[in-house]
Amino acid sequence: MIKVGITGQAGFVGTHLFNFLSLDSVQFKLIPFEDVFFEDPEVLKDWVSKCDAIVHLAALNRHNDPDVIFQTNLELVKQLVTALEETQSTPHLLFSSSTQEEYDNSYGRSKKEGRELLINWADRSGALFTGLVIPNVFGPFGNPYYNSVVATFSHQITHGEQTRLDVDNLMKLVYVGELVEAIRDCIANGINDHKFSIPHTSELKVTELLNLLENYQVNYAENGMIPSLNNVFERNLFNTFRSYMDIPKHYPVYLREHRDDRGSFVETMHLGQGGQVSFSTTKPGITRGNHYHTRKIERFVVIQGKALIQIRRIGTEEVIEYKLDGKNPSYVDMPVWYTHNITNIGGNDLFTLFWINEFYDPEDPDTFYEVV
């Protein structure tokens, strides 16, 4: 078992990496990190001495004063090196640098010089070192106006703010899920590479990105249609977009019911692509679910009976609850990285429709059990 510590654990990439590695408790044991550890040398030394591998993600991306970015990031590296040397610890150290190294800006220079300092430490100590050179990263829960243009556009569009296009550049992107898989592989395989380039997995212009996100807003957020997702990138972008919606307020979405002498008819969804639709009956008092997905898109539609749906984002404690009644048909979509369940809280059988965007594959189910 590899004991892994992640500086910047609470940040965008750090949260995803921590959650992802937590899925494999056989191979990895996480050594929790808090930003305040950098404020106490003794605490930092104690932490580094417990780690077989350290992924150094902690960094300042943006600030009004460029010198603050440069000095802060270099100081974090120096503090880490000091702690390692004073405890004679030699973990496999992985450092998140950036393709910004190529440019003459404070962030890029701080990353390049930080990587060089860590190379020197690794050479002196004989430790493994992986200098990760990472392209632009996007994914769920990134901070708008800070982590990426995808985060900024998604936040602006879902919150009714005006977007602004400064330059229509060609962007090279990697999804955060792909990035943390690559980092996992580097740790597991003991990659010793002072300049290990993480390849980008998609390219598109800013206008193309904006057009996709605006279509998701109109078709999905406003009209409830699951869009056509033509490739892995579009699936990842759509899941990213969904994470910026006001999830507690958006659901449940109430459906239009058509009644005549024959009874009633309700259109549960319009599909821009295929997938799997199923239904279940649940006896009173029974709970189904208590699991989460990292990529699947799933909708629960209550058509008869009374249900309590609970969801909770992985790594947090807040439980969001929705009460649905088949007398007023409605649905809730399950966001990625939210564990969820459904309970029959009525006196009769509960009838629920389910839609998911891919067929069940027992070899790759993307279903992880965790009680809400």
Buried (B, 14 or more C-beta within 10 A) or exposed (E): EBBBBBBBBBBBBBBBBBBBBBEEEEEBBBBEBEBEBBEEEEEBBEBBBBBBBBBBBBBBBEEEEBEEBBBBBBBBBEBBBBBBBBBEBBBBBBBBBBBBBEEEBBBBBBBBBBBBBBBEBBEEBEBBBBBBBBBBBBBBBBBBEEBBBBBBBBBBBBEEEEBEEEEEEEBBBBBBBBBBEBBBEBBBEEBEBBEBEBEBBBEBBBEEBBEBBBBBBEBBBEEBBBBEBEEBBBBBBBBBBBBBBEBEEEBBEEBEEEEEEEEEEBEBBEEBBEBEBEEEEBEBEEBBBBBBBBBBBBBBBBBBBBBBBBBBBBEEEEEBEBEBBBEEBBBBBBBBBBBBBBBBBBEEBBBBBBBBBBEEEEEEEBEBEEEB
